[in-house]
């Protein structure tokens, strides 16, 4: 299944701290932890969007993480 292939590729990116396979509009949700917006933009455009079979991304920035 292609979703598992994509998940395995995303696991290789150290800044991704959680990956969830979901049902509905999206197939995968990945939680990325970085220090700056610049780092985030670089990782998304240079690493995540270049993973084979990823056709698009939607970004949601967590304002507060209660962990």
Secondary structure, 3 states (H helix, E strand, C coil): CHHHHHHHHHCCCCCEEEEEECCCCCCEEEEECCCCHHHHHHHHHHHHCCCCCCCCCCCCCCCCCCC
